[in-house]
Amino acid sequence: MKKIFTKSILALLIIFSFSCEDINEDINANPNDILITDVEDKLFLTGAQLANVQLQVGHLNRISGMYSGQLIGFSSLYANIYGYSLSTVESNSEWFALYVGVLNNMRQLQENSTNTLLVGIAEIIEGHAFGTAASLWGGIPYSEAGNPEIEDPTFDSQTSVYNSAIQKLTSGISTLQSAPSGGLSQDIMYGGDKDKWIEAAYTLIARFNLHKKDYTAAVSAASSGISSASGDMRFSPPGIQAGDSNLFATILNGSRAGDLGNSSAGEESYLLQLLSNSYSTNRNHAKTDETARYGYYKINSTSGSANTGIIAEDEPHNMVTYFENQLILAEAKARQGSLADGLPHLNNVRAWLNSGGNLNSNHSSNPYKYEAFVSSDFNSGGIENADGVDANTAFLREVIEERYVSGFGMHMPFNDARRLRKSDSAYSVPFVLVLGPAGPYPERMPYAATELNSNSNAPAEDPGIFTKTEVNQ
């Protein structure tokens, strides 16, 4: 950790911004030695948001997709990772994004800015990033991280980090409630719309409580979460030139063409098998037609520019969404009560799907159908109930399966696979992985090699990807 915190992300913000006016004046002074207080506070925001995007939908997201049956590694690096050969160096970029890109910048705003809108957003971004980090790695440095007096921060427990992330999100909500709103061009997510940030924060609190299996707290938070798809937090690529396009398309346009996807030479991921009538596992029936979503999700692994669906060069990445919020309510309410309590929320998602809300214009003209469900649909012999279980269990299977499908491109399927695999196997989608349904299954991402090599409080070696994290024991 010490190697990360001795360098400021400020350099990324001010490089090439200043020049020497007179090289003969005070020749021993560094004309680029700018104080951090000289930088306008708004300028710390965008870089941190982009770092958070990397953590949420970058390299480790593609790995979590492979480890939940959504993607396939066909060759080279991704084939090795798909076969569970995952090195600690694969976490270096996301670890840097977390501790330098997010933490340094967001703490700078929280500790020094007088703009309450910026401070509240900074708190929410930090909570989002560290809750995600806890889900990926388990215990990580947080309570002592970012403290300039501590070179080697200790590793906090996974539950402790989740709780601290939730506290940070809650603080962000409180800060924003008394802040002005709008007119913040540096905010590439919501343009400074504080109401959207507040709703997203509640959905994140619900998400992290779901990870902890605290379904009561999840319902409480989600009840104030994202209320429509217009409030979705999505990263929209600014263009299609190199480095500005959809992150998945970018890697396929580079040296990883042909290495990673979900369909090649007749081999398709479990995700696509759920959507296509070509497979007995498909989820199409009288009330559901997934034809359009199958096409939207299908990836041409040979070229990013050849894709017109979810990884098209200009396609946004989902990060925190209305459909997630509704599916949290559907699952958690059904667990706490009955099918009738959760059903309206699943039907809200189906109504949104039936409007074509999840598709872009390239695929919205293809067939799709998502009719509303009624309680009797889940009776013995009905939807998700070929084995005669009670209707509420069948309903929960449908909700989890919808989370699995809708969550493509997010960490949601990987988180659910680990959350449900042992204690809730009756609800779990039978994720198809390299070694088959008998396992073993990946349970976490490896700690970054940079941290293992620089922090004396880090484990002597990484625990390994098959070691369960605290909340998934």
VONUFI-438960 format. One record per residue (C-alpha): x, y, z; residue number from 1; residue in three letters. Coordinates in nm, 3 decimals, always signed. Example, Ala and Ser with C-alpha at 12.3 -4.5 7.8 and 13.67 -1.06 7.14 Angstrom:
2
east	north	up	nr	rest
+1.230	-0.450	+0.780	1	ala
+1.367	-0.106	+0.714	2	ser
# end
This chain:
473
east	north	up	nr	rest
+0.000	+0.000	+0.000	1	met
+0.283	+0.242	+0.074	2	lys
+0.388	+0.248	-0.292	3	lys
+0.039	+0.356	-0.389	4	ile
-0.013	+0.632	-0.138	5	phe
+0.322	+0.806	-0.178	6	thr
+0.216	+0.925	-0.524	7	lys
-0.082	+1.153	-0.572	8	ser
-0.341	+1.107	-0.843	9	ile
-0.314	+1.483	-0.873	10	leu
-0.041	+1.429	-1.131	11	ala
-0.300	+1.286	-1.367	12	leu
-0.504	+1.602	-1.338	13	leu
-0.238	+1.865	-1.388	14	ile
+0.017	+1.710	-1.622	15	ile
+0.091	+1.939	-1.915	16	phe
-0.134	+2.206	-1.765	17	ser
+0.147	+2.439	-1.657	18	phe
+0.465	+2.560	-1.820	19	ser
+0.766	+2.765	-1.721	20	cys
+0.736	+3.136	-1.807	21	glu
+1.098	+3.229	-1.751	22	asp
+1.359	+2.957	-1.713	23	ile
+1.608	+3.208	-1.571	24	asn
+1.382	+3.310	-1.284	25	glu
+1.442	+3.108	-0.967	26	asp
+1.622	+2.837	-1.162	27	ile
+1.626	+2.597	-0.868	28	asn
+1.246	+2.602	-0.828	29	ala
+1.020	+2.346	-0.989	30	asn
+0.763	+2.541	-1.194	31	pro
+0.531	+2.238	-1.194	32	asn
+0.539	+2.193	-0.816	33	asp
+0.173	+2.283	-0.778	34	ile
+0.001	+2.259	-0.442	35	leu
-0.301	+2.034	-0.426	36	ile
-0.499	+2.331	-0.299	37	thr
-0.436	+2.506	-0.632	38	asp
-0.657	+2.255	-0.813	39	val
-1.029	+2.335	-0.836	40	glu
-1.224	+2.081	-0.633	41	asp
-1.453	+1.984	-0.923	42	lys
-1.154	+1.847	-1.114	43	leu
-1.113	+1.560	-0.869	44	phe
-1.452	+1.411	-0.956	45	leu
-1.435	+1.284	-1.314	46	thr
-1.111	+1.090	-1.272	47	gly
-1.250	+0.915	-0.966	48	ala
-1.568	+0.827	-1.152	49	gln
-1.367	+0.674	-1.435	50	leu
-1.160	+0.478	-1.184	51	ala
-1.482	+0.346	-1.032	52	asn
-1.604	+0.248	-1.379	53	val
-1.287	+0.041	-1.421	54	gln
-1.356	-0.137	-1.092	55	leu
-1.722	-0.202	-1.170	56	gln
-1.714	-0.305	-1.538	57	val
-1.349	-0.357	-1.631	58	gly
-1.116	-0.658	-1.638	59	his
-1.233	-0.823	-1.315	60	leu
-1.593	-0.789	-1.428	61	asn
-1.515	-0.995	-1.738	62	arg
-1.348	-1.254	-1.515	63	ile
-1.650	-1.269	-1.285	64	ser
-1.861	-1.320	-1.598	65	gly
-1.653	-1.623	-1.689	66	met
-1.680	-1.758	-1.336	67	tyr
-2.060	-1.741	-1.340	68	ser
-2.122	-1.907	-1.676	69	gly
-2.190	-1.586	-1.868	70	gln
-1.872	-1.565	-2.074	71	leu
-1.617	-1.809	-2.217	72	ile
-1.243	-1.759	-2.243	73	gly
-1.153	-1.899	-2.583	74	phe
-0.778	-1.845	-2.609	75	ser
-0.461	-1.685	-2.471	76	ser
-0.489	-1.500	-2.137	77	leu
-0.863	-1.539	-2.104	78	tyr
-0.852	-1.911	-2.180	79	ala
-0.603	-1.953	-1.895	80	asn
-0.818	-1.747	-1.659	81	ile
-1.129	-1.940	-1.768	82	tyr
-0.942	-2.253	-1.665	83	gly
-0.889	-2.097	-1.319	84	tyr
-0.527	-1.999	-1.374	85	ser
-0.566	-1.651	-1.229	86	leu
-0.257	-1.458	-1.124	87	ser
-0.248	-1.187	-0.859	88	thr
-0.122	-0.940	-1.122	89	val
-0.468	-0.949	-1.283	90	glu
-0.599	-0.745	-0.989	91	ser
-0.334	-0.473	-1.004	92	asn
-0.523	-0.226	-1.223	93	ser
-0.850	-0.246	-1.027	94	glu
-0.663	-0.225	-0.695	95	trp
-0.490	+0.092	-0.817	96	phe
-0.821	+0.231	-0.942	97	ala
-0.974	+0.168	-0.598	98	leu
-0.706	+0.312	-0.373	99	tyr
-0.558	+0.584	-0.592	100	val
-0.826	+0.672	-0.847	101	gly
-1.120	+0.659	-0.606	102	val
-0.997	+0.685	-0.247	103	leu
-0.736	+0.958	-0.288	104	asn
-0.957	+1.182	-0.498	105	asn
-1.276	+1.131	-0.302	106	met
-1.106	+1.186	+0.033	107	arg
-0.959	+1.509	-0.104	108	gln
-1.311	+1.635	-0.173	109	leu
-1.457	+1.511	+0.156	110	gln
-1.180	+1.667	+0.364	111	glu
-1.130	+1.996	+0.182	112	asn
-1.425	+2.096	-0.037	113	ser
-1.696	+2.333	+0.086	114	thr
-1.927	+2.225	-0.198	115	asn
-2.177	+1.991	-0.030	116	thr
-2.292	+1.850	-0.365	117	leu
-1.937	+1.738	-0.444	118	leu
-1.882	+1.605	-0.093	119	val
-2.202	+1.398	-0.098	120	gly
-2.125	+1.252	-0.441	121	ile
-1.771	+1.173	-0.326	122	ala
-1.905	+0.982	-0.025	123	glu
-2.137	+0.776	-0.245	124	ile
-1.865	+0.694	-0.498	125	ile
-1.634	+0.581	-0.219	126	glu
-1.907	+0.364	-0.065	127	gly
-1.990	+0.214	-0.404	128	his
-1.627	+0.131	-0.476	129	ala
-1.543	-0.022	-0.139	130	phe
-1.864	-0.224	-0.115	131	gly
-1.779	-0.371	-0.454	132	thr
-1.420	-0.431	-0.344	133	ala
-1.541	-0.620	-0.037	134	ala
-1.756	-0.839	-0.259	135	ser
-1.466	-0.919	-0.492	136	leu
-1.175	-0.969	-0.251	137	trp
-1.326	-1.022	+0.094	138	gly
-1.124	-0.850	+0.369	139	gly
-0.927	-0.550	+0.245	140	ile
-0.759	-0.237	+0.390	141	pro
-1.015	+0.034	+0.453	142	tyr
-1.030	+0.180	+0.805	143	ser
-0.660	+0.276	+0.789	144	glu
-0.637	+0.320	+0.411	145	ala
-0.567	+0.672	+0.290	146	gly
-0.417	+0.780	+0.622	147	asn
-0.081	+0.946	+0.539	148	pro
+0.045	+0.851	+0.886	149	glu
+0.002	+0.478	+0.815	150	ile
+0.224	+0.319	+0.551	151	glu
+0.095	-0.036	+0.590	152	asp
-0.279	-0.035	+0.665	153	pro
-0.433	-0.342	+0.822	154	thr
-0.685	-0.562	+0.643	155	phe
-1.039	-0.522	+0.779	156	asp
-1.288	-0.808	+0.769	157	ser
-1.526	-0.832	+0.474	158	gln
-1.829	-0.762	+0.692	159	thr
-1.655	-0.461	+0.846	160	ser
-1.584	-0.316	+0.501	161	val
-1.942	-0.376	+0.389	162	tyr
-2.072	-0.200	+0.699	163	asn
-1.832	+0.092	+0.653	164	ser
-1.930	+0.123	+0.286	165	ala
-2.298	+0.131	+0.386	166	ile
-2.220	+0.399	+0.647	167	gln
-2.039	+0.603	+0.383	168	lys
-2.336	+0.574	+0.146	169	leu
-2.572	+0.675	+0.427	170	thr
-2.355	+0.977	+0.504	171	ser
-2.357	+1.071	+0.136	172	gly
-2.737	+1.063	+0.132	173	ile
-2.751	+1.288	+0.437	174	ser
-2.501	+1.531	+0.288	175	thr
-2.689	+1.555	-0.042	176	leu
-3.027	+1.613	+0.119	177	gln
-2.920	+1.967	+0.209	178	ser
-2.706	+2.027	-0.104	179	ala
-2.789	+2.217	-0.424	180	pro
-2.859	+2.007	-0.734	181	ser
-2.755	+2.006	-1.100	182	gly
-2.520	+2.199	-1.320	183	gly
-2.212	+1.986	-1.259	184	leu
-2.057	+1.892	-1.592	185	ser
-1.772	+1.708	-1.421	186	gln
-2.027	+1.453	-1.297	187	asp
-2.037	+1.214	-1.594	188	ile
-2.304	+0.996	-1.434	189	met
-2.585	+1.230	-1.331	190	tyr
-2.471	+1.584	-1.412	191	gly
-2.500	+1.676	-1.046	192	gly
-2.862	+1.560	-1.007	193	asp
-2.862	+1.495	-0.633	194	lys
-3.197	+1.311	-0.633	195	asp
-3.059	+1.048	-0.871	196	lys
-2.747	+1.010	-0.659	197	trp
-2.958	+0.962	-0.347	198	ile
-3.172	+0.693	-0.510	199	glu
-2.863	+0.515	-0.643	200	ala
-2.708	+0.522	-0.296	201	ala
-3.016	+0.355	-0.148	202	tyr
-3.002	+0.084	-0.415	203	thr
-2.635	+0.026	-0.333	204	leu
-2.717	-0.004	+0.037	205	ile
-2.981	-0.260	-0.059	206	ala
-2.729	-0.444	-0.278	207	arg
-2.467	-0.475	-0.009	208	phe
-2.721	-0.584	+0.250	209	asn
-2.837	-0.850	+0.006	210	leu
-2.476	-0.969	-0.017	211	his
-2.476	-1.000	+0.361	212	lys
-2.810	-1.187	+0.347	213	lys
-2.973	-0.915	+0.556	214	asp
-3.296	-0.920	+0.360	215	tyr
-3.488	-0.694	+0.599	216	thr
-3.233	-0.414	+0.558	217	ala
-3.227	-0.475	+0.183	218	ala
-3.602	-0.416	+0.156	219	val
-3.581	-0.104	+0.372	220	ser
-3.313	+0.055	+0.153	221	ala
-3.452	-0.058	-0.183	222	ala
-3.787	+0.099	-0.095	223	ser
-3.612	+0.436	-0.144	224	ser
-3.392	+0.316	-0.431	225	gly
-3.390	+0.386	-0.806	226	ile
-3.756	+0.439	-0.898	227	ser
-3.737	+0.429	-1.278	228	ser
-3.490	+0.337	-1.551	229	ala
-3.428	+0.707	-1.610	230	ser
-3.236	+0.702	-1.281	231	gly
-3.000	+0.421	-1.381	232	asp
-2.631	+0.479	-1.319	233	met
-2.466	+0.388	-1.648	234	arg
-2.128	+0.469	-1.795	235	phe
-2.185	+0.606	-2.144	236	ser
-1.868	+0.598	-2.357	237	pro
-1.799	+0.948	-2.489	238	pro
-1.705	+0.829	-2.838	239	gly
-1.583	+0.538	-3.043	240	ile
-1.221	+0.635	-3.089	241	gln
-0.952	+0.431	-2.916	242	ala
-0.999	+0.434	-2.542	243	gly
-1.338	+0.605	-2.554	244	asp
-1.564	+0.312	-2.644	245	ser
-1.740	+0.040	-2.450	246	asn
-1.470	-0.127	-2.238	247	leu
-1.549	-0.477	-2.365	248	phe
-1.544	-0.363	-2.728	249	ala
-1.213	-0.187	-2.665	250	thr
-1.030	-0.505	-2.569	251	ile
-1.171	-0.695	-2.868	252	leu
-1.058	-0.413	-3.096	253	asn
-0.707	-0.458	-2.956	254	gly
-0.486	-0.756	-2.890	255	ser
-0.763	-0.967	-2.732	256	arg
-0.971	-1.020	-3.046	257	ala
-1.098	-1.378	-3.043	258	gly
-0.997	-1.438	-2.681	259	asp
-1.322	-1.377	-2.496	260	leu
-1.695	-1.390	-2.565	261	gly
-2.000	-1.608	-2.523	262	asn
-2.042	-1.779	-2.860	263	ser
-1.792	-1.941	-3.094	264	ser
-1.799	-2.243	-3.326	265	ala
-2.119	-2.381	-3.174	266	gly
-2.004	-2.329	-2.814	267	glu
-2.226	-2.093	-2.621	268	glu
-2.224	-1.981	-2.259	269	ser
-2.491	-2.093	-2.016	270	tyr
-2.637	-1.743	-2.032	271	leu
-2.709	-1.775	-2.405	272	leu
-2.841	-2.127	-2.356	273	gln
-3.102	-1.986	-2.120	274	leu
-3.222	-1.749	-2.392	275	leu
-3.228	-1.970	-2.702	276	ser
-3.487	-2.229	-2.805	277	asn
-3.200	-2.437	-2.938	278	ser
-3.136	-2.561	-2.583	279	tyr
-3.358	-2.755	-2.345	280	ser
-3.248	-2.520	-2.066	281	thr
-3.408	-2.215	-2.230	282	asn
-3.649	-2.001	-2.027	283	arg
-3.891	-1.922	-2.309	284	asn
-4.255	-2.019	-2.256	285	his
-4.605	-1.890	-2.330	286	ala
-4.542	-1.566	-2.142	287	lys
-4.177	-1.510	-2.229	288	thr
-3.987	-1.472	-2.557	289	asp
-3.615	-1.396	-2.518	290	glu
-3.529	-1.386	-2.891	291	thr
-3.434	-1.018	-2.896	292	ala
-3.232	-1.039	-2.575	293	arg
-3.041	-1.340	-2.709	294	tyr
-2.932	-1.132	-3.009	295	gly
-2.855	-0.828	-2.795	296	tyr
-2.635	-1.033	-2.561	297	tyr
-2.457	-1.241	-2.823	298	lys
-2.094	-1.133	-2.864	299	ile
-1.881	-1.150	-3.176	300	asn
-1.549	-1.224	-3.010	301	ser
-1.336	-1.148	-3.315	302	thr
-1.396	-0.772	-3.329	303	ser
-1.546	-0.511	-3.101	304	gly
-1.666	-0.303	-3.395	305	ser
-1.867	-0.600	-3.529	306	ala
-2.097	-0.597	-3.225	307	asn
-2.431	-0.418	-3.228	308	thr
-2.568	-0.524	-2.889	309	gly
-2.459	-0.500	-2.529	310	ile
-2.092	-0.446	-2.615	311	ile
-2.140	-0.220	-2.917	312	ala
-1.874	+0.049	-2.919	313	glu
-2.117	+0.319	-2.806	314	asp
-2.326	+0.102	-2.572	315	glu
-2.344	+0.216	-2.208	316	pro
-2.240	-0.007	-1.918	317	his
-2.497	-0.075	-1.644	318	asn
-2.366	-0.002	-1.295	319	met
-2.665	+0.056	-1.062	320	val
-3.014	+0.014	-1.206	321	thr
-3.390	+0.021	-1.162	322	tyr
-3.421	-0.344	-1.258	323	phe
-3.172	-0.442	-0.989	324	glu
-3.364	-0.244	-0.730	325	asn
-3.692	-0.409	-0.825	326	gln
-3.538	-0.757	-0.825	327	leu
-3.393	-0.698	-0.478	328	ile
-3.743	-0.610	-0.359	329	leu
-3.891	-0.913	-0.538	330	ala
-3.646	-1.156	-0.379	331	glu
-3.620	-1.007	-0.032	332	ala
-3.996	-0.953	+0.010	333	lys
-4.072	-1.309	-0.104	334	ala
-3.817	-1.440	+0.147	335	arg
-3.970	-1.233	+0.427	336	gln
-4.330	-1.292	+0.332	337	gly
-4.483	-1.465	+0.034	338	ser
-4.494	-1.484	-0.343	339	leu
-4.766	-1.220	-0.345	340	ala
-4.534	-0.971	-0.175	341	asp
-4.257	-1.010	-0.432	342	gly
-4.461	-1.060	-0.748	343	leu
-4.546	-0.693	-0.823	344	pro
-4.174	-0.609	-0.831	345	his
-4.087	-0.890	-1.073	346	leu
-4.377	-0.777	-1.291	347	asn
-4.241	-0.421	-1.283	348	asn
-3.921	-0.554	-1.437	349	val
-4.117	-0.755	-1.694	350	arg
-4.319	-0.447	-1.789	351	ala
-3.994	-0.259	-1.843	352	trp
-3.856	-0.547	-2.049	353	leu
-4.180	-0.561	-2.248	354	asn
-4.131	-0.195	-2.341	355	ser
-3.795	-0.283	-2.497	356	gly
-3.623	-0.089	-2.222	357	gly
-3.323	-0.322	-2.204	358	asn
-3.255	-0.321	-2.581	359	leu
-3.092	-0.073	-2.815	360	asn
-3.235	+0.023	-3.153	361	ser
-3.035	-0.247	-3.330	362	asn
-3.232	-0.522	-3.155	363	his
-3.562	-0.367	-3.047	364	ser
-3.739	-0.479	-3.367	365	ser
-3.668	-0.846	-3.296	366	asn
-3.930	-1.059	-3.117	367	pro
-3.967	-1.031	-2.740	368	tyr
-4.248	-1.085	-2.493	369	lys
-4.270	-1.048	-2.115	370	tyr
-4.629	-1.084	-2.003	371	glu
-4.715	-1.025	-1.640	372	ala
-4.711	-1.329	-1.414	373	phe
-4.987	-1.434	-1.175	374	val
-4.934	-1.638	-0.861	375	ser
-5.074	-1.958	-1.010	376	ser
-4.805	-1.956	-1.280	377	asp
-4.565	-2.095	-1.018	378	phe
-4.780	-2.383	-0.897	379	asn
-4.656	-2.741	-0.929	380	ser
-4.579	-2.816	-1.294	381	gly
-4.567	-2.444	-1.380	382	gly
-4.286	-2.193	-1.429	383	ile
-3.963	-2.305	-1.258	384	glu
-4.163	-2.581	-1.087	385	asn
-4.113	-2.906	-1.273	386	ala
-4.020	-3.080	-0.947	387	asp
-4.332	-2.989	-0.749	388	gly
-4.181	-2.748	-0.497	389	val
-4.391	-2.486	-0.321	390	asp
-4.491	-2.188	-0.536	391	ala
-4.280	-1.938	-0.341	392	asn
-3.963	-2.141	-0.405	393	thr
-4.048	-2.158	-0.776	394	ala
-4.104	-1.781	-0.775	395	phe
-3.766	-1.722	-0.612	396	leu
-3.603	-1.940	-0.878	397	arg
-3.755	-1.717	-1.145	398	glu
-3.636	-1.401	-0.967	399	val
-3.280	-1.532	-0.929	400	ile
-3.278	-1.642	-1.292	401	glu
-3.395	-1.295	-1.398	402	glu
-3.115	-1.142	-1.190	403	arg
-2.873	-1.377	-1.363	404	tyr
-2.988	-1.275	-1.711	405	val
-3.049	-0.903	-1.651	406	ser
-2.724	-0.870	-1.457	407	gly
-2.504	-0.956	-1.755	408	phe
-2.215	-0.707	-1.761	409	gly
-2.235	-0.646	-1.386	410	met
-2.092	-0.839	-1.090	411	his
-2.445	-0.946	-0.993	412	met
-2.434	-1.304	-1.132	413	pro
-2.100	-1.378	-0.964	414	phe
-2.222	-1.236	-0.634	415	asn
-2.544	-1.438	-0.652	416	asp
-2.361	-1.758	-0.743	417	ala
-2.155	-1.734	-0.426	418	arg
-2.438	-1.607	-0.206	419	arg
-2.680	-1.884	-0.303	420	leu
-2.460	-2.182	-0.377	421	arg
-2.468	-2.341	-0.032	422	lys
-2.745	-2.208	+0.188	423	ser
-3.002	-2.143	-0.087	424	asp
-2.929	-2.407	-0.347	425	ser
-3.301	-2.462	-0.406	426	ala
-3.320	-2.111	-0.557	427	tyr
-2.988	-2.116	-0.739	428	ser
-2.943	-2.117	-1.113	429	val
-2.723	-2.422	-1.194	430	pro
-2.430	-2.217	-1.318	431	phe
-2.229	-2.408	-1.575	432	val
-1.856	-2.361	-1.533	433	leu
-1.540	-2.518	-1.669	434	val
-1.530	-2.797	-1.411	435	leu
-1.903	-2.859	-1.418	436	gly
-2.174	-2.832	-1.154	437	pro
-1.975	-3.036	-0.900	438	ala
-1.715	-2.759	-0.860	439	gly
-1.483	-2.639	-0.728	440	pro
-1.608	-2.285	-0.778	441	tyr
-1.421	-1.954	-0.766	442	pro
-1.520	-1.761	-0.454	443	glu
-1.313	-1.444	-0.476	444	arg
-1.062	-1.247	-0.681	445	met
-0.692	-1.262	-0.588	446	pro
-0.536	-0.974	-0.398	447	tyr
-0.325	-0.747	-0.615	448	ala
+0.039	-0.846	-0.645	449	ala
+0.135	-0.484	-0.577	450	thr
-0.036	-0.498	-0.236	451	glu
+0.100	-0.838	-0.141	452	leu
+0.452	-0.717	-0.222	453	asn
+0.436	-0.378	-0.048	454	ser
+0.214	-0.408	+0.261	455	asn
+0.362	-0.589	+0.561	456	ser
+0.007	-0.647	+0.690	457	asn
-0.098	-0.831	+0.375	458	ala
-0.116	-1.212	+0.379	459	pro
+0.213	-1.388	+0.307	460	ala
+0.044	-1.522	-0.002	461	glu
-0.297	-1.485	-0.160	462	asp
-0.558	-1.721	-0.009	463	pro
-0.657	-1.842	-0.356	464	gly
-0.969	-1.801	-0.565	465	ile
-1.144	-2.106	-0.413	466	phe
-1.136	-1.970	-0.056	467	thr
-1.482	-1.855	+0.051	468	lys
-1.522	-1.502	+0.181	469	thr
-1.675	-1.430	+0.519	470	glu
-2.034	-1.363	+0.404	471	val
-2.044	-1.674	+0.185	472	asn
-1.923	-1.936	+0.432	473	gln
# end
